[in-house]
């Protein structure tokens, strides 16, 4: 997922960066690094995010690549 897709996913879920990190079991700094393109999200975390999006009936372009 791109940094933009990660940010879109977080915003679609209506979460702050802190809440998003808690949901995915990572730190605020990690979320910031993803959103600013400094780090890539691990595939395992991408799958967890995809599951959370699906539970809410949401989908972000690119997120379905990791199923």
Residue pairs with C-beta under 8 A, 6 or more apart in sequence:
1 9
1 41
1 46
1 49
1 60
1 62
1 63
1 65
1 66
2 37
2 62
3 34
3 35
3 36
3 37
5 60
5 61
5 62
5 63
6 31
6 34
6 35
6 41
6 49
7 35
8 60
9 49
9 53
9 58
9 60
9 63
10 17
10 20
10 31
10 35
12 53
12 56
12 58
12 60
13 20
13 23
13 52
13 53
13 56
13 58
15 23
17 28
17 31
17 32
17 35
18 28
18 31
20 31
21 27
21 28
21 30
21 31
23 52
24 31
24 45
24 48
24 49
24 52
26 45
30 39
32 38
33 39
34 40
34 41
41 49
43 66
46 63
46 66
47 66
47 67
49 63
50 63
50 64
50 66
50 67
53 59
53 60
53 63
